[in-house]
Amino acid sequence: MAAAVQVIQSAEAAATLFTPARMQILEQLADADSAAGVARRLGVPRQQVAYHMRELEHAGLVKLVEERRKGNCIERIVQAAARSYVISSEALGKLGATPEQRRDRFSIGFLVSLAARAIRDLAVLSSRADKAGKRLSTMALEVEVRFASAESRHAFAEELAQQVARLAAKYHDETAAGGRRFRFFCGVYPAITREEPAGRESVQIQ
């Protein structure tokens, strides 16, 4: 079974993925198939697909499902390792969030870094839970608030921080036998009220 999300954490794996041909092949491998099967659907030579599939497998982006004997040959059946992929800031090296952005909790870079860390951590924990045959314990909250002014937004943020600090102090028990540490984070950003035209390939964060 494919993971829900795979976080790509190396520049090498990101480079392997980012070619149009390989991304197209990976889309075809949402369901397990062979190089010959993918080649038929895409209308390209099997040898070309097999080469790209080997590179994807080497990078951990696809996984072997089974091997089937067909005459004198062994046919490898592979599947995409995840249903979706996310590029970690670590894979971007110096192009990722800067240390200054990570320290400034009011910057976009700080929020993006937090969100990226959460996605990375969830991918790792989900993989471990699957291997252990256990359910991953998570909780998510989402709410949309319309503030009358910047002052009311600031007051809300201050009160929220105070309440979170109070709850953390109330329930945190450093000495609890068998206790388990959880990470909580909250981010605030303007709601999107106008969608971008279809076909736009990228967005920029200033």
C-alpha positions in Angstrom: 0.0 0.0 0.0 1.4 3.4 -1.0 2.0 6.0 1.7 -0.2 9.1 1.8 2.7 11.5 1.5 6.4 11.1 0.9 8.7 13.9 1.8 11.7 14.2 -0.5 14.6 15.3 1.7 17.6 15.1 -0.6 18.5 17.2 -3.6 19.4 14.0 -5.6 15.9 12.6 -5.1 14.3 15.9 -6.1 16.5 16.1 -9.2 15.4 12.5 -10.1 11.8 13.4 -9.9 11.8 16.7 -11.7 11.8 15.7 -15.3 8.5 15.7 -17.3 9.0 12.1 -18.4 9.5 10.7 -14.9 6.7 12.7 -13.4 4.4 11.3 -16.1 5.6 7.8 -15.4 5.1 8.3 -11.6 1.5 9.4 -12.3 0.9 6.1 -14.2 2.3 4.1 -11.3 -0.5 5.1 -8.9 -1.5 1.5 -9.5 1.2 -1.2 -9.7 2.4 -1.9 -13.2 5.4 -3.0 -15.3 7.6 -0.9 -17.6 5.9 -2.6 -20.6 2.4 -1.7 -19.2 3.3 2.0 -18.6 5.0 2.2 -22.0 1.9 0.9 -23.8 -0.3 3.6 -22.1 2.1 6.4 -22.8 3.0 5.2 -26.3 6.8 5.3 -25.7 9.5 2.7 -26.0 9.6 0.2 -23.1 13.4 0.6 -22.7 13.0 4.3 -22.1 10.3 3.7 -19.4 12.4 1.0 -17.8 15.4 3.3 -17.5 13.4 6.0 -15.8 11.6 3.5 -13.5 15.0 2.2 -12.4 16.1 5.8 -11.5 12.9 6.4 -9.7 13.2 3.2 -7.7 16.8 3.9 -6.8 15.7 7.3 -5.4 13.0 5.6 -3.4 10.1 7.2 -5.3 8.7 3.9 -6.5 8.8 0.5 -4.8 8.9 -3.1 -6.0 5.6 -4.9 -5.6 6.5 -8.3 -7.1 8.5 -10.0 -9.8 6.7 -12.2 -12.5 8.4 -14.7 -14.8 7.4 -14.3 -18.4 9.1 -16.8 -20.5 12.8 -16.4 -20.0 12.4 -12.9 -18.6 11.6 -11.6 -15.1 9.0 -8.7 -15.2 9.3 -6.2 -12.4 6.0 -4.8 -11.1 6.4 -1.5 -9.3 4.2 1.2 -7.7 4.6 4.8 -6.7 5.8 4.8 -3.1 3.3 7.5 -2.1 0.1 9.1 -3.4 1.6 12.6 -3.2 5.1 14.1 -2.8 6.4 17.1 -1.0 9.8 18.7 -1.3 11.5 19.3 2.1 13.4 22.6 2.6 16.4 20.4 3.4 16.4 19.3 -0.2 16.7 22.9 -1.4 19.9 23.6 0.6 20.7 27.3 0.6 17.4 28.0 -1.3 15.4 26.8 1.7 14.2 29.0 4.5 17.0 31.1 6.0 18.0 30.9 9.7 16.7 34.5 10.1 13.3 33.5 8.7 13.1 30.5 11.0 13.7 32.8 14.1 11.2 35.5 13.1 7.8 34.1 14.2 6.0 36.8 12.3 7.6 36.0 9.0 6.1 34.0 6.2 9.3 31.9 6.1 8.9 30.9 9.7 5.3 29.7 9.1 6.3 27.9 5.9 9.2 26.2 7.8 6.8 25.1 10.6 4.4 23.7 8.1 7.2 21.9 6.2 8.5 20.4 9.4 5.0 19.2 10.3 4.6 17.5 6.9 8.1 15.9 7.2 7.5 14.7 10.7 4.1 13.3 9.9 5.5 11.4 6.9 8.2 9.8 9.1 5.8 9.0 11.9 3.2 7.6 9.5 5.8 5.3 8.0 6.9 4.0 11.4 3.2 3.5 12.5 2.5 1.5 9.3 5.5 -0.8 9.9 4.5 -1.3 13.5 0.9 -1.9 12.5 -0.4 0.9 14.8 -2.6 3.9 14.3 -0.9 7.3 14.4 -2.5 9.6 17.0 -3.0 13.1 15.6 -5.3 16.0 16.2 -6.1 19.0 13.9 -7.9 22.2 14.4 -9.0 24.8 11.8 -11.1 27.9 12.2 -11.7 31.0 10.1 -12.0 34.4 11.9 -13.0 37.7 10.3 -11.2 40.5 12.3 -12.6 44.0 12.4 -9.1 45.5 12.5 -5.4 44.9 12.9 -5.8 45.7 16.6 -8.4 43.0 17.1 -6.2 40.5 15.3 -3.3 41.4 17.6 -5.5 41.1 20.7 -6.7 37.7 19.4 -3.1 36.5 18.9 -2.1 37.6 22.4 -5.1 35.9 24.1 -4.6 32.7 22.1 -1.0 32.6 23.1 -1.9 33.0 26.8 -4.6 30.3 26.6 -2.2 27.9 24.9 0.5 28.6 27.5 -2.1 28.0 30.3 -3.2 24.7 28.8 0.4 23.5 28.1 1.3 24.3 31.7 -1.8 22.5 33.0 -1.3 19.3 31.0 2.4 19.0 30.5 3.9 16.4 32.9 7.7 16.0 32.4 7.8 13.1 35.0 4.8 11.1 33.8 5.7 7.4 33.5 4.9 6.2 30.0 3.9 9.7 29.0 4.3 10.7 25.3 5.4 14.1 24.0 3.3 15.8 21.3 4.1 18.9 19.3 1.5 21.6 18.8 1.7 24.5 16.5 -0.6 27.2 15.2 -0.3 29.4 12.2 -2.3 32.4 11.0 -2.5 33.7 7.5 -5.2 35.6 5.4 -7.8 33.3 3.8 -7.7 33.0 0.1 -10.8 34.7 -1.4 -9.8 34.7 -5.1 -8.6 31.5 -6.8 -5.8 31.7 -9.4 -6.6 30.9 -13.0 -6.3 27.2 -14.0 -2.9 26.2 -15.4 -0.7 28.4 -13.2 2.3 26.3 -12.4 3.9 28.0 -9.4 3.5 30.7 -6.8 6.1 32.9 -5.1 6.5 33.9 -1.5 8.0 37.3 -0.9 
